[in-house]
Structure formats: C-alpha cells, structure tokens
Amino acid sequence: MQWLSDLVGLLVRDLFGLELSGRAGGSIHFFIYDVIKIFILLTVLIFSVSWIQSYFPPERSRRILGERKGLGANIMAALLGTITPFCSCSSIPLFIGFTSAGLPIGVTFSFLISSPLVDLASIILLASVFNWTIAIAYVVVGLVLAVIGGTMISRMRLDDQVEAFVFTSPVTTGDGESLTRRERFSFAREQVAEIFNRVWPYVLIGVGIGAAIHNWIPQHLITGLLGKDHWWSVVLATIVGAPMYADIFGTLPIAQALVAKGVGIGTTLSFMMAVTALSLPSMIMLKRVVKLRLLLVFIGIITFGIILIGYLFNAFGHLFL
C-alpha cells in the first residue's frame, strides 16, 4: 500500500511538522500506517473468510471430519482449522463440541492447533508484511505441526485425560448450505464486527511495540539478544511469546520490526507461533477440559515443534527473503 504510506508521510510532515527520518516522525508514521493498513485488510479479509466459513459451520465441519479416519482425518481437521478465524481461546468450545460428537481427540487437537495458528486472512497479511514465499511456508509448517501434533496425541491414547463432562456436552445440528445470500452477508458482517472488537486493542498494542522497536531500540541491542547467530534466540523468543495473548494480527507489526532490526526469520516466526498457539489464557481454559497430563503433552509437542521450525527457518530463511 505505497499510496497509503505516502499519504501518511504527508500527514506526518505537514500536520506534525516531523521528518520521517527522525525517531518521532518515523514512529508516528509506522504507527498510523500499520494501524490503517491492518484494519483495512482485516475488514476485507475477515468478511471474505467468514463468507467462506458460512459454508462450514461446526455441525457440517464435524460431519466432514466424522467421515474420515486416521491421518486423513487429522489433515482434514487441520485444513478446516484454516477457515475458522478464531483465537486459541474461542477454538476451545469447538474442541468440546467435536469431542462430544465422538471425534477422536487427536483429530480435535489437530483442529485446535491449526485454528489459531493458521487462517486464510493470515496468509494475505503475512504476504503484505514479508512476501508470499514466507506466507505460504508459514502456513505449510503450521499445518504440518497441527497434523503431527494431533497424530501423536492419537497414538498416545490419552482419551482418559479429557474431562468426563466434555463427552456428554449437548450436540446441535444444522447445515451451512441452507443459508441464503442475505444470511451469509449478515453472518460475515457480524463476524467482522465481532473479531474487530476482539482484536483491535491487540493490534494497537502490537503496532505500538513495533514502532518502538523499529525507531527507538538500537539494532545492536536487538541482535545481541535475538540475533539469528545466537543458538538461544529461538528458545528465548518462544518462551517470551508463550505467556502473551494476541491474534496473529497483533503480532505481525512486532514481527516486521524485529526482522527489520536483524532478527532471524525463524526466531520471529517462533515468537508469533508461541503467542498464538501457547498463550497463557488459552492454556488456562484448556486445563478446564483436559487433565494435566494431556495438557503437558500438548504444550510439549507444540513447544518442541515451534522451536524446531524456528531453527529450520533460521538455517534456510535466506531462501525465502
């Protein structure tokens, strides 16, 4: 959106009297430009994704998954997770619904991993911040992690680690194919409003942190702590990201600023994935529906996967930039 960047640049120079090369002017430009860009993309993308999602309500998704077995079911669950623009916390009710309908817990965990980690909107946003190669690679590794994670949980036979009430939760019926065009439009519009209201604070916080990193924190401090040459950078980024809670939309501005400061793409992606897949609030909610052993297995699989992905991207990230 070069036109938007130029327009914001004129605003900063003419209204605030600041040069874009300065710290204050650069920070204000970064903040205003990224907030407007993300909000525009969010509105358009969530509406489009929600229109597609209207064809796959939980009931229909559950029926589709129930028709498949084994690895194919895990793959389908991970793919269905990409068309549900939910954060990790809002995915848990669907996890309960799928499990109560009799789906294997490994399949539901593939969905639970994929849904917050990868969605159609994130592909476009990642491409706008980095490039299409990185966006597609991120989606692929996210899906692979979801499939492998769910498959491993299936093989470990941990059904007894799910709280008993989950299996007796009521199951509703319905079919997204019966919706009219007007109903789909209303659904998509409501999804835009709901998700926008949920994520806008995190977008503002994320852009604010990104602006500070981009214009106020010296590069040598960032690279000294998270530089791609340091073996600990991926582990540290994963640990720092896990307690946070935000959608991918709030982490993208931070990721953009980190890469600009010389942080490895793998370290940056590990931070993003930890924030979206291992957030502390979602782990607290998940603990209410699964027992401690299954929760620790889930956290361990995802943490190991995120760290491994980070090291692989740092080693071969030059191929994507």
C-alpha positions as CSV (number, residue, x, y, z in Angstrom):
1,M,0.0,0.0,0.0
2,Q,2.5,2.6,-1.1
3,W,-0.2,5.1,-1.7
4,L,-1.2,4.9,1.9
5,S,2.4,5.2,3.1
6,D,2.9,8.3,1.0
7,L,-0.4,9.8,2.3
8,V,0.6,9.1,5.9
9,G,4.0,10.6,5.2
10,L,2.5,13.8,4.0
11,L,0.3,13.9,7.1
12,V,3.2,13.5,9.5
13,R,5.3,16.2,7.7
14,D,2.5,18.7,7.2
15,L,0.4,18.2,10.3
16,F,3.0,17.3,12.9
17,G,6.0,19.0,11.3
18,L,8.2,16.0,11.7
19,E,10.6,14.3,9.3
20,L,10.2,10.7,8.6
21,S,13.9,10.1,9.1
22,G,13.6,11.1,12.7
23,R,12.7,8.8,15.6
24,A,9.4,10.6,16.5
25,G,8.3,11.1,12.9
26,G,9.3,7.6,11.9
27,S,7.4,6.1,14.9
28,I,4.2,8.1,14.2
29,H,4.4,7.1,10.5
30,F,4.9,3.5,11.4
31,F,2.0,3.5,13.9
32,I,-0.6,5.3,11.7
33,Y,0.3,3.5,8.5
34,D,0.3,0.0,10.1
35,V,-2.9,0.5,12.1
36,I,-4.8,1.8,9.0
37,K,-3.3,-1.0,6.7
38,I,-4.1,-3.8,9.2
39,F,-7.6,-2.5,9.9
40,I,-8.4,-2.3,6.1
41,L,-7.0,-5.7,5.4
42,L,-8.8,-7.1,8.5
43,T,-12.2,-5.8,7.4
44,V,-11.9,-7.1,3.8
45,L,-10.2,-10.4,4.6
46,I,-12.4,-11.4,7.6
47,F,-15.5,-10.6,5.6
48,S,-14.3,-12.8,2.7
49,V,-13.1,-15.6,5.0
50,S,-16.4,-15.5,7.0
51,W,-18.4,-15.8,3.8
52,I,-16.4,-19.0,3.0
53,Q,-16.8,-20.1,6.7
54,S,-20.6,-19.8,6.4
55,Y,-20.5,-23.0,4.3
56,F,-18.6,-24.8,7.1
57,P,-20.5,-24.3,10.4
58,P,-19.4,-26.5,13.3
59,E,-22.1,-29.1,12.6
60,R,-21.0,-29.5,9.0
61,S,-17.3,-29.5,9.8
62,R,-18.0,-32.2,12.4
63,R,-19.8,-34.3,9.9
64,I,-17.0,-33.9,7.3
65,L,-14.4,-35.0,9.9
66,G,-16.5,-37.9,11.1
67,E,-16.4,-39.3,7.5
68,R,-12.6,-39.7,7.7
69,K,-10.3,-41.9,9.7
70,G,-6.6,-41.9,10.7
71,L,-4.2,-39.5,9.2
72,G,-6.7,-38.3,6.6
73,A,-8.9,-37.0,9.5
74,N,-6.1,-35.1,11.0
75,I,-5.2,-33.5,7.7
76,M,-8.8,-32.5,7.1
77,A,-9.1,-31.1,10.7
78,A,-6.0,-29.0,10.2
79,L,-7.3,-27.7,6.9
80,L,-10.8,-26.9,8.4
81,G,-9.0,-25.0,11.1
82,T,-7.6,-22.6,8.5
83,I,-11.1,-21.4,7.5
84,T,-12.1,-20.7,11.1
85,P,-10.7,-17.3,12.1
86,F,-10.7,-18.0,15.8
87,C,-8.1,-17.2,18.5
88,S,-6.9,-20.1,20.7
89,C,-9.5,-19.4,23.4
90,S,-12.5,-19.3,21.1
91,S,-11.4,-22.5,19.5
92,I,-11.8,-24.5,22.7
93,P,-15.7,-24.5,22.6
94,L,-15.4,-26.1,19.1
95,F,-13.0,-28.6,20.6
96,I,-15.6,-29.5,23.2
97,G,-18.3,-29.8,20.5
98,F,-16.2,-32.0,18.2
99,T,-15.1,-34.3,21.1
100,S,-18.7,-34.7,22.5
101,A,-19.8,-35.7,19.0
102,G,-17.4,-38.7,19.2
103,L,-14.5,-37.5,17.1
104,P,-11.1,-38.8,18.2
105,I,-9.2,-36.4,20.5
106,G,-6.2,-36.4,18.2
107,V,-8.4,-35.1,15.3
108,T,-9.8,-32.4,17.5
109,F,-6.3,-31.4,18.7
110,S,-5.2,-31.0,15.0
111,F,-8.1,-28.5,14.7
112,L,-7.2,-26.9,18.0
113,I,-3.6,-26.3,16.9
114,S,-4.4,-25.1,13.3
115,S,-7.4,-22.8,14.0
116,P,-5.5,-20.0,15.9
117,L,-2.2,-20.6,14.2
118,V,-3.1,-20.5,10.6
119,D,-6.1,-18.9,8.8
120,L,-6.7,-17.6,5.3
121,A,-6.5,-14.0,6.5
122,S,-3.1,-14.5,8.0
123,I,-1.7,-15.6,4.6
124,I,-2.6,-12.2,3.0
125,L,-1.4,-10.3,6.0
126,L,1.9,-12.2,6.2
127,A,2.4,-11.6,2.4
128,S,1.8,-7.9,2.8
129,V,4.4,-7.7,5.6
130,F,7.0,-10.1,4.2
131,N,6.4,-11.9,0.9
132,W,4.3,-14.7,-0.5
133,T,7.0,-17.3,-0.1
134,I,7.3,-16.7,3.7
135,A,3.5,-16.6,4.0
136,I,3.0,-19.9,2.2
137,A,5.9,-21.5,4.1
138,Y,4.4,-20.4,7.4
139,V,1.0,-21.9,6.5
140,V,2.6,-25.1,5.4
141,V,4.7,-25.6,8.6
142,G,1.6,-24.6,10.7
143,L,-0.5,-27.3,9.1
144,V,2.3,-29.9,9.4
145,L,2.6,-29.1,13.1
146,A,-1.1,-29.4,13.5
147,V,-1.2,-32.8,11.7
148,I,1.8,-34.2,13.5
149,G,0.7,-32.9,16.9
150,G,-2.8,-34.4,16.6
151,T,-1.4,-37.7,15.2
152,M,1.0,-38.1,18.1
153,I,-1.8,-37.4,20.7
154,S,-3.9,-40.1,18.9
155,R,-1.1,-42.6,19.1
156,M,-0.6,-42.0,22.8
157,R,-4.2,-42.9,23.6
158,L,-5.0,-40.2,26.0
159,D,-8.8,-40.2,25.8
160,D,-9.0,-40.8,29.6
161,Q,-7.2,-37.4,30.0
162,V,-10.3,-35.5,28.8
163,E,-12.7,-34.4,31.5
164,A,-15.9,-36.5,31.6
165,F,-18.3,-33.6,31.0
166,V,-16.8,-33.0,27.6
167,F,-18.1,-36.3,26.2
168,T,-21.7,-35.5,27.4
169,S,-22.0,-31.9,26.2
170,P,-25.1,-31.4,24.0
171,V,-24.7,-31.6,20.2
172,T,-26.6,-29.3,17.9
173,T,-27.5,-29.9,14.3
174,G,-27.6,-27.6,11.3
175,D,-26.2,-27.1,7.9
176,G,-24.5,-24.0,6.4
177,E,-25.7,-25.0,2.9
178,S,-29.2,-23.8,3.7
179,L,-28.3,-20.2,4.4
180,T,-29.4,-17.6,1.9
181,R,-27.1,-15.0,0.4
182,R,-28.6,-12.3,2.7
183,E,-27.9,-14.6,5.7
184,R,-24.4,-15.2,4.6
185,F,-23.8,-11.4,4.2
186,S,-25.2,-10.8,7.7
187,F,-23.1,-13.6,9.1
188,A,-19.9,-12.2,7.5
189,R,-20.7,-8.7,8.7
190,E,-21.3,-9.9,12.2
191,Q,-18.0,-11.8,12.2
192,V,-16.2,-8.7,11.1
193,A,-17.7,-6.7,13.9
194,E,-17.1,-9.5,16.5
195,I,-13.4,-10.2,15.5
196,F,-12.6,-6.5,15.0
197,N,-13.9,-5.7,18.5
198,R,-11.9,-8.5,19.9
199,V,-8.6,-7.8,18.2
200,W,-8.3,-4.0,17.9
201,P,-6.6,-3.5,21.3
202,Y,-4.0,-6.1,20.4
203,V,-3.4,-4.5,17.0
204,L,-2.8,-1.1,18.7
205,I,-0.5,-2.6,21.3
206,G,1.3,-4.7,18.7
207,V,1.8,-1.7,16.3
208,G,2.9,0.4,19.3
209,I,5.5,-2.1,20.3
210,G,6.6,-2.5,16.7
211,A,7.0,1.3,16.3
212,A,9.2,1.4,19.5
213,I,11.4,-1.5,18.3
214,H,11.6,0.0,14.8
215,N,12.6,3.5,15.8
216,W,13.8,3.7,19.4
217,I,15.6,0.5,20.3
218,P,19.1,0.3,18.9
219,Q,19.7,-2.5,16.5
220,H,22.8,-3.8,18.3
221,L,20.6,-4.4,21.4
222,I,18.0,-6.4,19.5
223,T,20.6,-8.5,17.6
224,G,22.7,-9.0,20.7
225,L,19.7,-10.7,22.4
226,L,17.8,-12.3,19.5
227,G,20.2,-12.3,16.6
228,K,20.0,-15.3,14.3
229,D,23.6,-16.2,15.1
230,H,22.8,-16.9,18.7
231,W,21.7,-20.5,19.5
232,W,19.3,-19.4,22.2
233,S,17.4,-16.8,20.2
234,V,14.6,-19.2,19.0
235,V,14.1,-20.7,22.5
236,L,14.0,-17.3,24.1
237,A,11.5,-15.9,21.6
238,T,9.3,-19.0,22.2
239,I,9.5,-18.5,26.0
240,V,8.8,-14.8,25.8
241,G,5.8,-15.3,23.4
242,A,4.1,-18.1,25.3
243,P,2.7,-16.0,28.2
244,M,1.3,-13.4,25.9
245,Y,-2.2,-13.4,24.3
246,A,-2.9,-11.9,20.9
247,D,-4.1,-12.9,17.5
248,I,-1.6,-13.1,14.6
249,F,-2.9,-9.6,13.6
250,G,-1.4,-8.1,16.7
251,T,2.0,-9.9,16.4
252,L,2.6,-9.0,12.8
253,P,3.8,-5.4,13.4
254,I,6.2,-6.7,16.1
255,A,7.5,-9.4,13.7
256,Q,8.0,-6.8,11.0
257,A,10.0,-4.6,13.3
258,L,12.1,-7.5,14.6
259,V,13.1,-8.6,11.1
260,A,14.0,-5.1,10.2
261,K,16.3,-5.0,13.2
262,G,18.2,-8.1,12.1
263,V,16.3,-10.8,14.0
264,G,16.2,-14.1,12.1
265,I,13.0,-15.0,10.3
266,G,12.9,-18.3,12.3
267,T,13.2,-16.5,15.6
268,T,10.4,-14.1,14.6
269,L,8.1,-16.8,13.4
270,S,8.7,-18.8,16.6
271,F,7.6,-15.8,18.6
272,M,4.5,-15.4,16.5
273,M,3.6,-19.0,16.8
274,A,4.1,-19.1,20.5
275,V,1.9,-16.1,21.1
276,T,-1.0,-17.5,19.0
277,A,-0.7,-21.3,19.9
278,L,0.6,-21.3,23.5
279,S,-1.0,-18.2,25.1
280,L,-1.4,-18.4,28.8
281,P,-5.2,-17.6,28.8
282,S,-5.9,-20.4,26.3
283,M,-3.8,-22.9,28.3
284,I,-5.8,-22.0,31.5
285,M,-9.1,-22.5,29.5
286,L,-7.8,-25.8,28.1
287,K,-6.9,-27.1,31.6
288,R,-10.7,-26.9,32.4
289,V,-11.5,-29.5,29.7
290,V,-8.4,-31.8,29.8
291,K,-6.3,-33.2,32.6
292,L,-2.8,-32.1,33.5
293,R,-1.0,-35.0,31.7
294,L,-2.7,-34.3,28.3
295,L,-2.2,-30.5,28.8
296,L,1.6,-31.0,29.4
297,V,1.8,-33.4,26.4
298,F,0.1,-30.8,24.2
299,I,2.3,-28.0,25.4
300,G,5.4,-30.1,25.0
301,I,4.6,-31.1,21.4
302,I,3.7,-27.6,20.3
303,T,6.8,-26.0,22.0
304,F,9.2,-28.6,20.5
305,G,7.6,-28.1,17.1
306,I,7.8,-24.3,17.3
307,I,11.4,-24.4,18.3
308,L,12.3,-26.8,15.6
309,I,10.5,-24.7,13.0
310,G,12.4,-21.7,14.2
311,Y,15.8,-23.3,13.8
312,L,14.9,-24.6,10.4
313,F,13.8,-21.2,9.2
314,N,16.9,-19.5,10.6
315,A,19.1,-22.0,8.8
316,F,17.3,-21.8,5.5
317,G,15.4,-18.5,5.8
318,H,17.7,-16.8,3.2
319,L,15.9,-18.9,0.6
320,F,12.6,-17.1,1.5
321,L,13.8,-13.5,1.6
